[in-house]
Each structure stands twice: as C-alpha cells, then as structure tokens.
Amino acid sequence: MFWKKKQQQVGDPQRVNDIVGQILSAPRGLAFATERDAHEYIAENSDDIDGIIAIACAAARTIATKRDGVYDVYRSDRENDERDDGRERIIESAFLSQPNPQRLDRLTRALLHETRISEGAARVLADYFAENPQKHDWAKSIRDHIVIDIPDANRIDAQNPSMHDLQPFRGVQRIFEALKANKRAKPILQALEHYAPMFDPLAFRPQFPTLAKQLLQDYPNDLEHAAALLVMLASDPRGNTPEEILTAFARLLGGDEDAIVNRVIELSDSFKTPLPSSLAEGIARHGSRPTGQMVRQAAAFWKSLSNDASPTSKKRTAAALEFMMRLASTPSGATAFFSFLAETPDFDNDARNNLLHPFATQLTTMPHFSKSDTLPTFTAGVVDLYRRGLINGIDDGSVFLVGTVLFGSTGAELRGYIRSSDRSDSVKHLLDYLATTDLGKNGDYAPPKGGEYFAANSAGHGMDRRHHQ
C-alpha cells in the first residue's frame, strides 16, 4: 500500500519493534517509559518515516473507546477518557515530526487505515485535522485514502482469511462521523462534499453520477482506482436506479457499453471486488441492450472464478452469476447465454442445469415476465440444448417458462400437471416432441415475427393443448 513503500533503511528497526510491541501489549494507559521511548525515537529519527508510521499506527490501533468494548466499568469516566492520552500524544508527535508534505501524507493515510479497526483513532484524527487546518491538506489525504488506498487494501485483504470480512468503508464512515461531530472540521467536509454522502448511512440517495463526475475531475490520470472505487460502491446502490448506476460508469469510463462491461470485469478481477449487478440491470433496462460479447465476457469470468481459492471467491462467484443473469435477461443476452452453454466443452449436463435454474428463476421474478420477449429465446435455447444432448431435462422453473411460451397462461397448469402426474417422463415427452420442431435449430433462438410463437413452431405436427391434457 501507499504508505508501505520501501525506503532506504534509516533508523533502528529493532528499537521500533520493541516500542511497537510495548504499545500493542499495554492493556490500559501506556507506561511512562513506553511513551518516553516513543517520543525520543520520533524526535531523533524524523527521517525514518517507516518507523514513525509503525509506532503511530500501533498507538492509533489500540486507542480505547467505550464502543470498542474495552471501556473499564470499574474506572471513572475521567479515567477512561484520559487513560489513552499517551497514545494520542504519540500520534501528535508523529504529525509534528513531518514537515515534508509527501511524508505527512503517507503518515496521514496510514493512520486513516487504522480507523477500520479503531473507532478511537477516527476521533483523534478528526480532532487533530480540525485543530490544525493550515498544517496540511487533510481533505486531499482523506480523498486519496478513499479512492486509492481502500481499493488497494481490498485487493490485499481478499487473500487474507482474517481480514476479508472487514467492511472496507467502515473506517471512512467513522472519520466522517467524527468530522461531523467537530464544528471546526466544516471546511474539510465542504471540500469532500461529493464523497461524504457515499459513506453517510443517513444521506438521502447519494448521487453516483455526481460522484463519477467528481472522480473524473479529481483523478483524470488514475481512472483505474477511481473506477475500482465506483465498482465497490455500486455493490450497494443506496437507492440509485440502475439507470443512474449505468450513467455513472459511462460518465467515468466513457466508450460503449461493451467496453464498460469489459473494464468493470477487469477491475473486479484485479481488485477482488464483486461485480455490481445494478450495472448489468442498467444496461439491460436502459442501455443499448446487452450484446453477446458482454454475456460471454461475464460468463467466462464467472467460470474462471471456480479456480479461485481466495476467501472471497464464493461471494464474488455469486455476484458474477447475478451479473451474467441480469445481462442475459434480454433476447440478445439470452442468445449469448445459451451459446455459451452450448460452446463450453468442459461443461457437463449437471453444470448446464445448474446455470439454467437460476436463469429461469431470474426470468420468473421479472415484472410482467409472461410478456417478456426473452421467454421465447429461453424456450428455443432449452430445446436446442436438449436436441444436442447437452441437457437431459429441465426443472420446474424452466417447465413453467416453456409452458408459458407454448401454451400462454397455462404454463402454471402444465407445471402442476407434471408435478401431479405419475408419469415421471412427462417433461421428456414434451422435450422430445419440441426437438422435432424448428425451435432453436442451428442456434437460431430469435422468435418469429408475427403470430404466436407456438403456432409458428408446431404447425403441421398436430400439437395442441390437448396433447398434455
């Protein structure tokens, strides 16, 4: 991470380790000797920014607060409030030791990182920023921490079983809460006006397109981190519509929607963050409609995650599946989805069925699903896979969709009939018949123009509703 850059070795690493160990192991207020050693080291080794960061971060990490769960009920409020003054003084000493803006920025962002663990650190930092407004551009350091450090930390934490469950934005939320509690911090909050609402649980619909515009203005030369942050935030749209999410990504990344999907998948893979299904829904509902290329990219990414053994792989795999299903909810997307199932040689029948089930569920939960122009494509795709011997049958959800397309409102009746029938091969009879029609032949899943879909595919075969009554 930014503050862990390798520097030319200066200072005394062993002495730093000893001081850090004493700070971390102190259960309550620091011993006089520990605080003295820390101040002396910082004063004598101002060029050892790595050592000073280590000492200051140890102090920040272990500042106690009531809500941290280490409040001592057998001590007075004053004793509890004052017992970590030593740690606060160490942090202040570290700040005072760094007149160089670049080093001070490194120190600040390292300490901001500790607020994920320590609520007390957020209070101490916010108060120091507010009381020393001329010392440094605190707002910029906070902003860089949000946009650059948090995505980088997420990438590292994803590989660490003990860290991947930490909420990546919890520390930022604490910082903004602490800044809001200090009247002197108002200028800092004003400088972060487009960022703060994204981390305020009480904010009313923070605007993603507005944030994207600000990110483009603040980070024109680092769109990778800016877009990675947007991907992380879009996993929780906070009341923004899918159209607004799509607008935000289009504003930040530019290009067509194929390029946007490709870039978002790359960022999700690089920074180990889940794909935002809200973006896929925005493309499906409000964009130029999903293309085969988009769905194939999402499907290939989903499949690649099966080889990912990191602690976050399960969550990211589920998000990738949801992303793919949202894209596949249009005729062009569904066509690409079935092409992917048919053209992936190392899939077995069970693997294909395991993908068809969530897809069918996705379609049945769509508003006015029975009128969706994706259902005929789904039906044609299912029949084509069966005809090729790539699936052995279909589940209840798929039966319901196929029945809705072929027999209109009796899709539910067909499913009920099959469930109650003693003939376990009812679905097979239906699929065997459909395989003799032109449905989905040669990968042509597009519905015919004009007329009923059933009529266009069953004419001359003597197939009507009585066939299954």
Steps between C-alpha positions, in 0.01 A plus 500: 500500500598863451642553848695172489740609228846357542736772611877505542551357846545763767439497872505194724247227400560298816432799720183574303383139543557519874298823533219369279484180705476695825220721364299208365535293816411778745147414623416850621690827512858488379782471747704818537810325360313379188369846417840657569674247270248570222543879522878473513514273197271723294701812594835338424398325176270730307637361172389147592147544370439123498593467865294802599199364308535165679509666842215741429281227350554278803381787718199569276401135483482463877330824603210386716144627480178399672356358179813300428389274783802568722344766722590423861182523709703502820670829409353847495406666170795732542739210546359328193517819293854583606663162513601513131637853501843344458401339172347824376819689588705247301279557194533877539877465537510299177306772314727774634811310393409516130522845336538338157154490329559167326609325818221659697255370240639147539468520877146637482375233261662223704323625811170529310535132415498415871152649544351179358606335824504790745210737550712700742755566227232664285414744780864586568578557132188706431573725797863547399402581139242754618735669745793523255339600169808682366747219561391279211234445234316245711206476260727388217660231714156374603389502138810312382450250780143437379575481129844336496576330831167330566484315164865400541435376854195308380716316247745398774236418763316271257789254529510517880246283687527717811435827316259438213190538718592853607267759351726697265323832557445474875801714582394771255155504654659551842716783373205686354296444816786643706544796265128578518525499880771770494375845396849607401514224238237662280751620234630144461150364454423770244808400301370141498136584431462255211672215686356526851137407409617165358606395850223660703231243585254787557565668165202500264588335171861612452540556128731258319510708178609804704774299667616366163527854365706602804725194470567584136595852602716399798669192351531545122835316506391217727170380362589144602466575871211740445304235310596228750348713776183542296479123449530446876237762580257382231461168680270702727315748273360691801167574328652593164319351204677261260483778241689735735763233564546452125523877453770520767719234336446645153596844628818373667620240249351624172485271197221263407331260737702200379816686599349599836408141585844379396671764715279436802572127481874574482474725806294246691764238430793727583362653820316186616165674534157363402348600166215750547178343371343847499722590203390190307138583572558857383638374170216251458224751578632835387806448284539394141410148620752228592705352220630150460849625570394636840334178609788284380747720689294477818449126458870436439586706808246311712649170384856616572407564864446129552880471519529785753582370848503840674269560800281736297456272198157372607358851532657616175382189313142560612525866393641400160212256449247770588673745265488249215134418562400867496679546166335186361149626577456640145467298176851587381641428844312172529625394156857562611434314825379186323784523251739506794336189648514319168855597412674432833646152453591426862144553625302188583122474503476570871710815465270629227191420705652679798520813286158460342332488841609848621435640152143369504456639851632836384251513214199399710570779748500769232200737499239381250728211416237321287520785250879502490647463154781296658280198575481377138878519479528305826265233365688470171830477687377226732367297208825540306710384796272198543510420129880501510505274804657770715228482768289203609197695615382820667383594848164639611597862438602431142186291443294795616671736255482260208135432573424871518652555156337199336162505666458855625350527847494122544871489574420465870240236418757304305744509790223394739400214272855372477547523876182305570540248222616148565684514170848616599592527132243772424768765451698265281198443276457874463866561422517204262215649303642853500833366378326393178396858427713785374530657843856618552644305208854596404519741793220718365324607819327810364118491524310509171349826387123514532262230622523283805832343574338163561302509178808584296688200631234235535305536177464171325600296803153457646614651830238688701407542862316167505837332450569558870150482642 
